[in-house]
Amino acid sequence: MSKSMIKHISSGFAHLHWTVSELTQYVRDLIDSDHYMQDVNVVGELSNVSRPKSGHIYFSLKDSKSVIQCVVWRSIATRSVYLPENGDKVILRGNVSLYQAGGRCQLYVNSIQTIGAGDALLQTEVLKEKLALEGLFDSDKKIQLPEFPLRILIVTSPDAAAYYDMLNVIERRWPIANTQLISTVVQGVEAPQEIVKALDVAKGIGADVILLGRGGGSPDDLIAFNAENVVRAVAEMTIPIVAGIGHETDLTLVDLAADVRAPTPSAAAELATPDYRVVYQQLNIQMERAKDAINSTVKNYSLKVDEMEAMLNAFSPVTIINHARHRLVHTYDLFVVRIRELIVEKRSSANRFVYTLIGLKPTETLNRGYSIVVDSNSDKIIIDGNEVEKGQLLDIVMSKGKIIVEVVDVFLEEEPYDR
């Protein structure tokens, strides 16, 4: 925008219609014309540090009340000895301007002076030392994960991709498990208290293992998992907890307090469940070992029979020897038959176990013509007519697709409907 336009606007023509570009250009010109904004020193704490392939460095500078976006151009970043890290407390020098494309005020940094760790990082370190002295992170207090969990609780946000990642892993590895979501927010001011409440609910329900997870984010996004009340709640759980918070490089105090720490939510689900294919393979191996052991026993008895026959031939009449031989052969035949029956029974049991695992998959149930009724608003699965009311919207989930219906009326029967 030209200086004449600025002068024209400032002379009192309030009825002038601005375009967005004109408005942002005007604000930028105002800031750029203020000599105080051309060389400023600002103290704050770094967060959301990003170093893309372009070579520029982007981050936020914050204090207890405000935050401003900052940029270090590649030409300056390549000459800088210090590389910004999340949680560092620094003094930045540069100029303030408006980034028109994003419509936000930014600090364009010329130099960075570090003055130690930021308040948030220091508070986390102090809390970490305090809880460590209390023994909350001690390895001897960790609860061992069950080998074959049948009930798994997932504590996370129902809207998070992490929830579906964990579900998919459990469905793929151990479909026999019964999973249940304990919904909670995992980010924001209310997150710590909500997570503690969700863990209290999990206590009341009971399970073999709990998965506590959320996807990756900035240190500020994960701050709820460094809250003291959340860390204590995790450490006090009597049900084993696997924490899968953020990415592999993210480490929170909850990770230290949990019984097992996983690098990601998906990895948490993998650590908590066995692979049913491996279990089946191990069963087959054990059956083969049992078969070998039985064959070895039979061989040993056969050798003893031969030894006895030799002794009888040396010290007893022929008739006694023949009778003894017939009895031993008969016993041997019965033993072999029984062994073969046992082998057949074991193999049949293993096959039934596999078919049961496959049949328990929700997709197989849907393929047989059944469907799942879900509340359209809460995603709660409906299993009782008393949970439905007239006018309620329901999702009828089938093997292929779903139907959204509205309840016209509800009929409650003494006995369940039987096809």
C-alpha positions as CSV (number, residue, x, y, z in Angstrom):
1,M,0.0,0.0,0.0
2,S,1.4,3.4,-0.9
3,K,2.1,6.2,1.5
4,S,-0.6,8.3,-0.1
5,M,-3.2,5.5,0.6
6,I,-2.0,5.4,4.2
7,K,-2.4,9.2,4.5
8,H,-5.8,9.0,2.8
9,I,-7.0,6.3,5.2
10,S,-5.7,8.0,8.3
11,S,-7.4,11.3,7.4
12,G,-10.8,9.9,8.5
13,F,-12.4,8.0,5.7
14,A,-13.8,5.2,7.9
15,H,-16.3,4.2,5.2
16,L,-13.5,2.8,3.0
17,H,-13.8,-1.0,2.3
18,W,-10.5,-2.8,2.9
19,T,-9.3,-5.9,1.2
20,V,-7.5,-8.4,3.5
21,S,-4.3,-7.7,1.6
22,E,-4.7,-4.0,2.1
23,L,-5.4,-4.3,5.8
24,T,-2.4,-6.7,6.5
25,Q,-0.1,-4.5,4.4
26,Y,-1.3,-1.4,6.3
27,V,-0.6,-3.1,9.7
28,R,2.8,-4.3,8.4
29,D,3.7,-0.8,7.3
30,L,2.8,0.6,10.7
31,I,5.0,-2.0,12.4
32,D,7.9,-1.5,10.0
33,S,7.7,2.2,10.3
34,D,8.1,2.0,14.1
35,H,11.8,2.2,14.9
36,Y,11.3,0.6,18.3
37,M,10.3,-2.6,16.4
38,Q,13.4,-2.7,14.2
39,D,15.8,-3.8,17.0
40,V,14.3,-5.5,20.0
41,N,15.6,-7.8,22.7
42,V,13.1,-10.3,24.0
43,V,13.4,-12.8,26.9
44,G,11.4,-16.0,26.9
45,E,11.2,-19.8,26.7
46,L,11.5,-21.8,23.4
47,S,8.9,-24.3,22.3
48,N,7.7,-26.0,19.1
49,V,11.2,-25.8,17.6
50,S,11.2,-26.9,13.9
51,R,14.1,-27.3,11.5
52,P,12.8,-28.1,8.0
53,K,15.0,-29.1,5.1
54,S,15.0,-25.4,3.9
55,G,17.5,-24.7,6.6
56,H,15.4,-22.0,8.3
57,I,14.5,-22.5,12.0
58,Y,10.9,-21.9,13.3
59,F,9.9,-21.8,16.9
60,S,7.7,-20.1,19.5
61,L,8.9,-17.8,22.3
62,K,6.6,-17.7,25.3
63,D,6.3,-16.6,28.9
64,S,3.5,-17.3,31.4
65,K,1.0,-15.1,29.5
66,S,1.9,-14.7,25.9
67,V,3.6,-16.3,22.9
68,I,5.1,-15.0,19.6
69,Q,6.2,-16.9,16.5
70,C,9.8,-16.6,15.5
71,V,11.9,-17.2,12.4
72,V,15.7,-17.6,12.0
73,W,16.6,-17.4,8.3
74,R,19.0,-20.0,7.0
75,S,21.7,-17.4,6.3
76,I,21.8,-16.6,10.0
77,A,21.2,-20.1,11.3
78,T,24.3,-21.5,9.4
79,R,26.5,-18.9,11.3
80,S,25.0,-19.6,14.7
81,V,26.9,-21.7,17.2
82,Y,23.8,-22.3,19.3
83,L,21.0,-24.4,18.0
84,P,17.6,-23.7,19.7
85,E,16.1,-26.5,21.8
86,N,12.7,-26.8,23.4
87,G,12.6,-25.6,26.9
88,D,15.6,-23.3,26.7
89,K,15.4,-19.8,28.1
90,V,16.9,-17.3,25.7
91,I,17.3,-13.7,24.8
92,L,16.4,-13.0,21.2
93,R,17.4,-10.0,19.2
94,G,15.8,-9.0,15.9
95,N,13.0,-7.1,14.3
96,V,9.2,-7.5,14.5
97,S,7.0,-7.5,11.4
98,L,3.8,-8.9,10.1
99,Y,3.8,-12.1,8.1
100,Q,1.1,-11.2,5.6
101,A,0.4,-14.7,4.2
102,G,-0.4,-16.0,7.7
103,G,-1.7,-12.7,9.1
104,R,0.4,-13.1,12.2
105,C,3.1,-11.0,14.0
106,Q,6.5,-12.6,14.0
107,L,9.9,-11.9,15.4
108,Y,12.7,-12.2,12.8
109,V,15.7,-13.3,14.8
110,N,19.3,-12.0,14.2
111,S,21.0,-13.5,17.3
112,I,20.2,-15.9,20.1
113,Q,21.7,-15.9,23.6
114,T,20.9,-18.8,25.9
115,I,20.5,-18.2,29.6
116,G,19.7,-21.7,30.7
117,A,16.7,-24.0,30.9
118,G,13.2,-22.5,30.8
119,D,10.8,-22.5,33.7
120,A,8.6,-25.3,32.4
121,L,11.7,-27.6,31.8
122,L,13.1,-26.7,35.2
123,Q,9.8,-27.5,36.9
124,T,9.6,-30.8,35.2
125,E,13.1,-31.7,36.3
126,V,12.4,-30.7,39.9
127,L,9.3,-32.8,39.9
128,K,11.2,-35.7,38.3
129,E,13.8,-35.6,41.1
130,K,11.1,-35.3,43.8
131,L,9.1,-38.3,42.5
132,A,12.3,-40.4,41.9
133,L,13.3,-39.9,45.6
134,E,9.8,-41.1,46.6
135,G,10.4,-44.3,44.5
136,L,7.7,-43.8,41.9
137,F,10.0,-44.8,39.1
138,D,11.7,-47.8,40.8
139,S,11.9,-50.8,38.6
140,D,11.1,-53.2,41.4
141,K,7.6,-51.6,41.6
142,K,6.8,-52.3,38.0
143,I,4.0,-54.9,37.4
144,Q,4.7,-57.6,34.8
145,L,2.4,-57.7,31.8
146,P,0.1,-60.7,31.4
147,E,1.1,-63.2,28.8
148,F,-2.4,-63.6,27.3
149,P,-4.6,-60.6,28.2
150,L,-8.3,-61.1,27.6
151,R,-9.5,-57.7,28.7
152,I,-7.7,-54.5,27.5
153,L,-8.7,-50.9,28.5
154,I,-7.6,-48.1,26.3
155,V,-7.3,-44.6,28.0
156,T,-7.1,-41.9,25.3
157,S,-9.2,-39.5,23.2
158,P,-11.8,-41.2,21.0
159,D,-11.1,-38.7,18.3
160,A,-7.3,-39.4,18.3
161,A,-5.7,-41.4,15.5
162,A,-3.7,-43.1,18.3
163,Y,-6.9,-44.8,19.5
164,Y,-7.6,-46.4,16.1
165,D,-3.9,-47.3,15.7
166,M,-4.0,-49.3,18.9
167,L,-7.3,-51.0,18.0
168,N,-5.9,-52.1,14.6
169,V,-2.8,-53.6,16.2
170,I,-4.9,-55.5,18.8
171,E,-7.3,-56.8,16.1
172,R,-4.4,-57.9,14.0
173,R,-2.3,-59.6,16.7
174,W,-4.7,-60.8,19.4
175,P,-8.4,-60.7,18.2
176,I,-9.6,-62.8,21.1
177,A,-9.1,-59.8,23.5
178,N,-12.0,-57.7,24.6
179,T,-11.2,-54.0,24.3
180,Q,-12.9,-51.0,25.9
181,L,-12.3,-47.3,25.5
182,I,-12.1,-45.1,28.6
183,S,-12.5,-41.6,27.0
184,T,-10.5,-38.6,28.1
185,V,-9.0,-35.4,26.7
186,V,-5.2,-35.7,26.4
187,Q,-4.3,-32.0,25.7
188,G,-5.2,-28.7,27.3
189,V,-5.7,-27.3,30.8
190,E,-8.4,-29.8,31.7
191,A,-6.4,-32.8,30.5
192,P,-4.5,-33.8,33.7
193,Q,-7.7,-34.0,35.8
194,E,-9.6,-35.8,33.1
195,I,-6.8,-38.4,32.7
196,V,-6.8,-39.0,36.5
197,K,-10.6,-39.5,36.4
198,A,-10.3,-41.9,33.5
199,L,-7.8,-44.0,35.4
200,D,-10.1,-44.1,38.4
201,V,-12.8,-45.4,36.1
202,A,-10.4,-48.0,34.8
203,K,-9.8,-49.1,38.4
204,G,-13.5,-49.8,38.9
205,I,-13.9,-51.7,35.7
206,G,-10.9,-54.0,36.1
207,A,-8.8,-55.4,33.3
208,D,-5.7,-57.4,32.5
209,V,-3.8,-54.4,31.1
210,I,-4.3,-50.7,30.4
211,L,-3.0,-48.8,27.4
212,L,-2.5,-45.1,28.1
213,G,-1.6,-43.2,24.9
214,R,-1.7,-40.2,22.6
215,G,-0.1,-39.3,19.3
216,G,2.9,-37.1,18.8
217,G,3.0,-33.3,19.4
218,S,5.0,-30.4,20.7
219,P,6.3,-30.5,24.3
220,D,3.4,-28.1,25.2
221,D,0.9,-30.7,23.7
222,L,2.4,-33.4,26.0
223,I,2.5,-31.3,29.2
224,A,-0.4,-33.1,30.8
225,F,1.7,-36.2,31.0
226,N,4.2,-34.4,33.2
227,A,1.5,-33.2,35.6
228,E,2.2,-34.5,39.2
229,N,-1.4,-35.8,39.8
230,V,-1.3,-37.8,36.5
231,V,2.1,-39.3,37.3
232,R,1.0,-40.3,40.8
233,A,-2.2,-41.8,39.5
234,V,-0.3,-44.0,37.0
235,A,2.2,-45.1,39.7
236,E,-0.6,-46.1,42.1
237,M,-2.5,-48.3,39.6
238,T,-2.6,-52.0,40.5
239,I,-3.4,-52.9,36.9
240,P,-0.3,-53.0,34.6
241,I,-0.1,-49.9,32.4
242,V,1.7,-49.5,29.1
243,A,2.4,-45.9,28.2
244,G,2.6,-45.0,24.5
245,I,2.9,-41.2,24.4
246,G,4.0,-39.2,21.4
247,H,7.0,-40.3,19.3
248,E,10.1,-42.3,20.3
249,T,12.0,-39.1,21.1
250,D,9.3,-37.8,23.5
251,L,9.8,-38.8,27.1
252,T,7.4,-37.7,29.8
253,L,7.2,-38.5,33.5
254,V,4.2,-40.8,32.9
255,D,6.6,-42.9,30.7
256,L,8.8,-43.3,33.7
257,A,6.0,-44.1,36.1
258,A,4.3,-46.6,33.8
259,D,5.0,-50.3,34.1
260,V,6.2,-50.4,30.5
261,R,7.1,-47.5,28.2
262,A,6.5,-47.8,24.5
263,P,7.8,-45.4,21.8
264,T,4.4,-44.9,20.2
265,P,0.7,-45.9,20.8
266,S,0.9,-48.6,18.2
267,A,4.0,-50.0,19.9
268,A,2.2,-50.0,23.2
269,A,-0.5,-52.3,21.7
270,E,2.1,-54.6,20.3
271,L,3.9,-54.9,23.7
272,A,0.7,-55.6,25.5
273,T,-0.5,-58.4,23.2
274,P,1.0,-61.7,21.8
275,D,0.7,-62.6,18.1
276,Y,-1.8,-65.4,17.9
277,R,0.1,-66.8,14.9
278,V,3.2,-67.2,17.1
279,V,1.1,-68.8,19.8
280,Y,-0.3,-71.3,17.4
281,Q,3.2,-72.1,16.1
282,Q,4.5,-72.6,19.7
283,L,1.6,-75.0,20.3
284,N,2.6,-77.0,17.3
285,I,6.2,-77.1,18.5
286,Q,5.1,-78.3,22.0
287,M,3.0,-81.0,20.4
288,E,5.9,-82.2,18.3
289,R,8.1,-82.3,21.4
290,A,5.5,-84.3,23.3
291,K,5.3,-86.7,20.4
292,D,9.1,-87.1,20.4
293,A,9.1,-87.7,24.2
294,I,6.4,-90.3,23.8
295,N,8.3,-92.1,21.0
296,S,11.4,-92.0,23.2
297,T,9.5,-93.6,26.1
298,V,8.1,-96.3,23.8
299,K,11.6,-97.1,22.5
300,N,13.0,-97.4,26.0
301,Y,10.2,-99.8,27.0
302,S,11.0,-101.8,23.9
303,L,14.6,-102.1,24.9
304,K,13.6,-103.3,28.3
305,V,11.3,-105.9,26.7
306,D,14.2,-107.2,24.7
307,E,16.4,-107.3,27.9
308,M,13.7,-109.2,29.7
309,E,13.3,-111.7,26.8
310,A,17.0,-112.4,26.9
311,M,16.8,-113.1,30.6
312,L,13.8,-115.4,30.2
313,N,15.6,-117.3,27.5
314,A,18.5,-117.8,29.8
315,F,16.7,-118.8,33.0
316,S,13.1,-119.9,32.2
317,P,11.3,-122.5,30.2
318,V,10.2,-121.6,26.7
319,T,6.5,-121.6,27.5
320,I,6.9,-119.0,30.2
321,I,8.9,-116.8,27.9
322,N,6.3,-117.0,25.1
323,H,3.5,-116.0,27.5
324,A,5.5,-113.1,28.8
325,R,6.3,-112.0,25.3
326,H,2.6,-112.1,24.3
327,R,1.6,-110.0,27.3
328,L,4.3,-107.4,26.6
329,V,3.5,-107.2,22.9
330,H,-0.2,-106.7,23.8
331,T,0.6,-104.0,26.3
332,Y,2.9,-102.3,23.8
333,D,0.2,-102.3,21.1
334,L,-2.3,-100.8,23.5
335,F,0.2,-98.1,24.5
336,V,1.0,-97.2,20.9
337,V,-2.8,-96.9,20.1
338,R,-3.3,-94.7,23.0
339,I,-0.3,-92.5,22.1
340,R,-1.7,-92.1,18.6
341,E,-5.1,-91.2,20.0
342,L,-3.5,-88.5,22.2
343,I,-1.7,-87.0,19.3
344,V,-4.9,-86.8,17.3
345,E,-6.7,-85.2,20.2
346,K,-4.0,-82.6,20.7
347,R,-4.0,-81.7,17.0
348,S,-7.8,-81.4,17.0
349,S,-7.7,-79.2,20.1
350,A,-5.1,-76.9,18.5
351,N,-7.3,-76.7,15.3
352,R,-10.4,-75.8,17.3
353,F,-8.4,-73.1,19.1
354,V,-7.4,-71.5,15.8
355,Y,-11.0,-71.7,14.5
356,T,-12.2,-70.1,17.7
357,L,-9.7,-67.3,17.4
358,I,-10.8,-66.6,13.8
359,G,-14.5,-66.9,14.7
360,L,-14.2,-64.3,17.5
361,K,-13.1,-61.6,15.1
362,P,-15.8,-58.9,14.9
363,T,-15.6,-58.9,11.1
364,E,-16.5,-62.6,11.0
365,T,-19.5,-62.0,13.1
366,L,-20.7,-59.2,10.7
367,N,-20.1,-61.5,7.7
368,R,-22.5,-64.0,9.2
369,G,-25.3,-61.5,8.8
370,Y,-25.2,-59.9,12.2
371,S,-24.8,-56.1,12.8
372,I,-23.7,-53.8,15.6
373,V,-26.0,-51.0,16.8
374,V,-24.2,-47.9,17.9
375,D,-25.4,-44.6,19.3
376,S,-24.7,-42.0,16.6
377,N,-23.7,-39.3,19.1
378,S,-21.7,-41.2,21.7
379,D,-20.4,-44.2,19.6
380,K,-21.7,-46.4,22.5
381,I,-22.6,-49.9,21.5
382,I,-26.3,-50.7,22.3
383,I,-26.9,-54.1,23.8
384,D,-30.2,-53.5,25.7
385,G,-33.5,-52.0,24.6
386,N,-33.5,-50.0,27.8
387,E,-30.6,-48.0,26.5
388,V,-32.6,-46.7,23.6
389,E,-35.3,-44.0,23.5
390,K,-37.7,-42.8,20.9
391,G,-36.2,-40.3,18.4
392,Q,-32.7,-41.4,19.1
393,L,-30.3,-41.7,16.1
394,L,-28.5,-45.0,15.7
395,D,-25.8,-46.4,13.4
396,I,-26.5,-49.9,12.2
397,V,-23.0,-51.2,11.3
398,M,-22.9,-54.1,8.9
399,S,-20.2,-56.1,7.2
400,K,-20.3,-53.6,4.3
401,G,-21.3,-50.1,5.2
402,K,-23.7,-48.8,7.9
403,I,-27.3,-47.4,8.1
404,I,-28.3,-44.4,10.1
405,V,-31.8,-44.9,11.6
406,E,-34.1,-43.0,14.0
407,V,-35.9,-44.9,16.7
408,V,-39.7,-44.8,16.1
409,D,-40.6,-47.0,19.1
410,V,-39.0,-49.4,21.6
411,F,-40.4,-52.8,22.4
412,L,-38.9,-54.6,25.4
413,E,-39.3,-58.4,25.6
414,E,-38.7,-60.8,28.5
415,E,-36.6,-63.1,26.4
416,P,-34.0,-62.0,23.8
417,Y,-34.8,-62.2,20.2
418,D,-33.7,-65.5,18.6
419,R,-33.3,-65.9,14.9
